[in-house]
């Protein structure tokens, strides 16, 4: 029988609140990983122009201040999603951050600052039947198990 971790009341309350939020996954790899740049600049960015990917920009505009966001890598041949940062969108105005990063919005990265570790999800959560969504640049996450895992990451970090 799997042992369930007991959390203090304040952490349980945060987990409950966070797991009901909207979560967005954003790719953190262009030709190279942009994790440290996203964290240092406090942004989440799309490495394309609006002319190249109007559909991604249209979806990016639906993310709102207060929504949760996570940096991810999920290649076509991967069996699990790699999470490299989790945070809260603090401004949903899309602007050109830099030539290197492209267009983005401001994020308060709660987990990921100075972290060298990555969290791998899905193998422990069961087979992913909707992997076609997660290989994209930007998407809304609906899997309740993944949302809960991300909520736990944030709650533990904030309560520490």
HUPE-V768196 format. One record per residue. N is the residue number from 1. PHI is phi in whole degrees, -180 to 180 (NA if undefined). Layout:
# HUPE-V768196
n=N phi=PHI
n=N phi=PHI
This chain:
# HUPE-V768196
n=1 phi=NA
n=2 phi=-75
n=3 phi=-79
n=4 phi=-93
n=5 phi=-71
n=6 phi=-94
n=7 phi=-111
n=8 phi=-61
n=9 phi=-55
n=10 phi=-63
n=11 phi=-73
n=12 phi=-60
n=13 phi=-64
n=14 phi=-64
n=15 phi=-59
n=16 phi=-60
n=17 phi=-67
n=18 phi=-67
n=19 phi=-71
n=20 phi=-97
n=21 phi=-81
n=22 phi=-81
n=23 phi=-120
n=24 phi=-120
n=25 phi=-101
n=26 phi=-133
n=27 phi=-67
n=28 phi=-111
n=29 phi=-124
n=30 phi=-103
n=31 phi=-79
n=32 phi=-140
n=33 phi=-72
n=34 phi=-110
n=35 phi=-56
n=36 phi=-64
n=37 phi=-67
n=38 phi=-60
n=39 phi=-65
n=40 phi=-65
n=41 phi=-83
n=42 phi=68
n=43 phi=-140
n=44 phi=-127
n=45 phi=-129
n=46 phi=-107
n=47 phi=-85
n=48 phi=-126
n=49 phi=-92
n=50 phi=-65
n=51 phi=-65
n=52 phi=-73
n=53 phi=-140
n=54 phi=-61
n=55 phi=-68
n=56 phi=-70
n=57 phi=-64
n=58 phi=-62
n=59 phi=-71
n=60 phi=-57
n=61 phi=-68
n=62 phi=-82
n=63 phi=-71
n=64 phi=-120
n=65 phi=-54
n=66 phi=98
n=67 phi=-65
n=68 phi=-94
n=69 phi=-143
n=70 phi=-136
n=71 phi=-82
n=72 phi=-142
n=73 phi=-131
n=74 phi=-155
n=75 phi=-74
n=76 phi=-57
n=77 phi=-100
n=78 phi=-76
n=79 phi=-103
n=80 phi=-149
n=81 phi=-97
n=82 phi=-100
n=83 phi=-102
n=84 phi=-117
n=85 phi=-178
n=86 phi=-137
n=87 phi=-158
n=88 phi=-119
n=89 phi=-71
n=90 phi=-110
n=91 phi=-162
n=92 phi=-99
n=93 phi=-79
n=94 phi=-89
n=95 phi=-145
n=96 phi=-78
n=97 phi=-78
n=98 phi=-168
n=99 phi=-63
n=100 phi=-71
n=101 phi=-90
n=102 phi=85
n=103 phi=-98
n=104 phi=-159
n=105 phi=-136
n=106 phi=-78
n=107 phi=-137
n=108 phi=-95
n=109 phi=-77
n=110 phi=-80
n=111 phi=-122
n=112 phi=133
n=113 phi=-62
n=114 phi=70
n=115 phi=-82
n=116 phi=-101
n=117 phi=-86
n=118 phi=-123
n=119 phi=-109
n=120 phi=-107
n=121 phi=-114
n=122 phi=99
n=123 phi=-55
n=124 phi=-80
n=125 phi=-101
n=126 phi=105
n=127 phi=-65
n=128 phi=-89
n=129 phi=-91
n=130 phi=-123
n=131 phi=-62
n=132 phi=-61
n=133 phi=-73
n=134 phi=-75
n=135 phi=-82
n=136 phi=-75
n=137 phi=-68
n=138 phi=-150
n=139 phi=-158
n=140 phi=-91
n=141 phi=-91
n=142 phi=-116
n=143 phi=-65
n=144 phi=-63
n=145 phi=-69
n=146 phi=-69
n=147 phi=-60
n=148 phi=-66
n=149 phi=-61
n=150 phi=-69
n=151 phi=-62
n=152 phi=-64
n=153 phi=-55
n=154 phi=-68
n=155 phi=-64
n=156 phi=-62
n=157 phi=-68
n=158 phi=-69
n=159 phi=-82
n=160 phi=-69
